[in-house]
Amino acid sequence: MTTPVEYTIEKSANGYFIVKVGEGVAGYVSEDVEHPGLWVIEDADGHLMGRHHDRENGAAFLATWFGAEVQNWS
């Protein structure tokens, strides 16, 4: 069973939501202008990770992905 990763979401000036795990940036979530009702999910480097219909679930995905990446580097 996977333990949920704690994260925060901060709104930026450009309309993006920054997903952070601790002090690290896990990625960004923004409204998809081409597909209303979806949220674009990007990693911290701006690479497209996917789209989701729920901002919170997209942020949780990024946080979990970020947590897994950090553990792989340890």
N, C-alpha and C positions, 0 to 999 in steps of 0.2 A: 504494500500500500504506500502511495506517495504522500508525503507530508506537504501541505500547501506552503508555498513560498510567500512570505510577507512582502508586500510592495506598497508603494504610494504612487499616486497619479497627480502630476502638477500640470496645470494649463500654462502653455507658453503664449507669448505675444502673437505668434503667427497662426494660432488656432490648433496647433498640435497639442497632444497630451503626452507628457514625458512620463514614462514608467520607470520608476527607480526601485532598486533592491538595495537597501542600505544607502550608501553613497554612490553606488554604481548605477549607470544608466543602462537599463535593459532594452529600451527601444522607445518607439513612438506609435501612438494611435491617433488617427485623424479620420474625419468624415470623408467618405469616398464621393467625390463630386460627380463621377461618371456613373455610379451605381447607388442612387439614394437608398438609405436604409442600411448600408453596409459601412463598416469601419476598416480602413487600411491599417495593417499591422506591419511595422518595419523594425528591423533590429537597430542597434545603436549606430551602425555604419550606414543606415539608410537603405539596406537591402530589403526588398519586399519579402515578407514571411507569409503573407496571405491576407484574407479578408474574413471578417466575421460580422454577424448581425448584432452583436452585443459588445459594447466598448469594454465593459468589465471583464468579460470572458476573454477578449483579445488581450487585455492587459495581463490577466492571470497567465495566459499562454506565454507571453513574453517573459514574465517573471520566472516561470518554471524553466523555460529554455535557457535563460540567463543563468539560473542556478545550476543547471546541468552543465553548461559550458564552463563555469567557474570551477566546479568539482573536477571536471576532466583535466584542467590545467594544474590542479593541486598535486 
